[in-house]
Amino acid sequence: MPRIGLVLAGGGARGSYQIGVWKLLREIGYEPSVVTGCSVGGLNGAVILQGDYEVACDIWSRISTDLVLDVDLEQMRRKGIEESPAWLAKEAILQGGTDCAPLRQLLEEYLSEETIRSSGIDFGVTMVEWPRMKGKNVFLEEIPRGQLIDYLLASASFFPTMRAYPIGEVSYIDGGYWNNTPVDMALERGAEELVVVELGSPGVVKKIDTGDRPVKYIRSQWDLGHILNFSAETARRNMRLGYLDAKKAFGLADGEKYTFQKDAFKGYGGALPLLYEEFSQLLGIEMTGLAFSTSERYARLVLVRWLFGNLGRKAPLSKLLLRAAEFAGEYMGVSPEECYTVETFSEALKNALEEHQLAVRVAEELRERLFLPGDLSREGRSQLREILKPGKGKTVAAILHIMEEYEPKERKKLLRTIAGVVPPETIAACYLWLMRGKKRK
């Protein structure tokens, strides 16, 4: 069995995402031999060494700003700061930084240093000496007994929102100022495989040569929230996203932004030529042959580019259809917190579509104001962007309305122009058209 290294990046309130990843690792029996972390990654790492998933869930289900920072939650609510992490940070900085006493109390309640030390797993965290700004990697055996929580808090002292944390005669601040993703520490302890869980947070990320070691990078393509937005609801969502992303990273599910059951689209590969056909017929563009007018050539180029993306022209048809589905889901606001089948995803799209009642009005405004010749002009693109301001979901719904209700000649003129300006929304609308089984006029 290879030595597995689990690297947990810093990221404040986004850290619950890493617990979701851990849940999947536990389910598949993927046990790390080395865990390294920075800031909240170090805190999560300690919980992982303790081996109690329920404790991790309990911590994050209780989390709130006043359980992490020494702030008056009622006063925050009166000022409206609770909903504004940036305002909270500003207030904390003006006061010289908040104290981490509430977080210390929380860790003392849940963590057992002896259990962590007896886990048999190598563990290390990063921190930065203040004010020298000298980075430091610290492994568990280098931490004096009884001071583990001190070192965890030092690694997580998000200066200047939090005060520098003193240990003896030296003060420390968040390790993210020097090494937010401590891959080097895992390699130092002989990791032969790596799982790196990133949180998309500010911080210094060292470029480390991992050689030929297998590395799985797990990161969310969704916004995980502000790093100071500590709330149980955000934590619950992020844990779910972490679990689903880990499932995809280990090949147990399909998808990029959304999660689908493994091979969910495999039997639908034949639908992609139909999707191409929809583009051709609805937009009046020959997707696989030569296009002659500027608008045809431009629209075809952007649609194909968006559909293939980084998959390459030899990508399986099922993957391309999946990508079209994800455009539809994202622009219609479908929740990413489920593992879907094609059928359940289509039902979610249907429900989302019903919420966009203004789509017809947007479509009619397009009809009234979009007086463009065959070629796409700069003025026309500007008009489109102005009209399509109501939002992505309404844009998709408006395009779908045009597909369903307009006469072919008018439809082609409008859609060909729209496709050149908002290609992903056009792909999403074509997918919806296809999966709803609509017939062209």
C-alpha positions, 0 to 999 in steps of 0.5 A: 500500500503506497504512502498517501499524503493528504494536503489541506489548503487554508481558506477560513470558513470554506474549510468545511469543503475538506470534511466533505472530501474526507467523508468520501475518502473514508467510504472508499477506504482511502486512508492517508499516511501523512496529513499536512495543512495550513490554517483551517486545513491544519485544524481539519487535519487534526480532526482527521487524525482524531478519526471521528467524522461525527466530531467534524460534522458537529463542529461545522454544524455549530459554526458561527462567526462568534464561535471563531472570533471574539465578536459581539454577534448581537451588535454585529446584527444590529450593524448589519455586519454579520451579512458583510464579512468585508465590513467585519474584517475592517472593524476587526482591523481597526480594533487591532485584530480579534482574539481567537479565544472562542475558537480555542474553547471550541477546539479544547471541547472537541480535540484530544491531543493524546488521540491525535498523537497516537494516530500513527499518521504523520502530521504537520502545519505551516505558520509564519513568524511575526513580524519577521515574516519567516515561514515555518513548517512544524511537524507534530513531534516537534510540538511540545506536549500540551501545546498542539492547540496553540500551534493550530491557532498560530497557523490559523491566525488570519492577520490582520483580522486576527491578532498574531498568536504568541507561543513563548516569546515568538508570535505567529500569523497564518501560514497562508502568507508563506505556504498555503498548500504544504505539498512539500511537507507531505513529500518530505514525509515520504508521500507516494500519492497525493490528494490536494484539497484546495479552497480557492483562497488567497495565499502563497502556493509554492510550486513543488515538483511532485515527480511522477507521483499520482496527484489528485487535485480536488477543488470546487468550481462553485463559489464556497463563500467568503473566508470569514462567512462562518455559518452552519448553512454554508458549511453544510453546502460546502461539505456536500460539494466537497463530497461530490467533487471527491467522488468525481475525482476518484472516478465514481461519478461524472461531471465537471461542475455538476455531479452525475451518476457514473456513465449516466450519459453513456446511453445518450451519446446518440443525442449529440448529433441531434444537438448539432442538428438543432444548432443547424436547423434552429440557427440556420448554420451548417455545423459540420460543413462550410459556412459562408456568411460572417455571422454563420462562421462566427456563431459556429466557431463560438458554439463549437469552442464552448461545447468542446472546451478543453476536451479536444475534438476526439472527446466522446459524444457522451462527454459533450452532451454532459457539458451541454447539460451542465451549461443548462444547469448552471444558467438555469440555477439548478442546485449542484448539491445532488448526484443526478441521473439524466432524468432527475437532472431534466426534471430539475431543469424543468422546475427551474424553467418554470421560475423564469416568467419574464422570459417571454418579455425578454424574447419580445424585446429582442424581437422589437429592438434587434434590427441587425443585418445578416452579419454580427455588428458591434452595435448589435452585440451591445444591444443584445447585452443590454436586453439580456441583463435580466439574468442568465436563467431568463436569457436561456428561457428567452432563447428557448421561447424564440426556438419554440414560438417564432417562425423559422426565418425570424428565428434563424436571424435572431438566434444566429446573432444571439449565439455569437454573443451568448454561446453557453446560453444558446447551448443550454437552450438547445439542450433544453429543447432537445431533452424536452422532445420539442419538434421544429416548426 
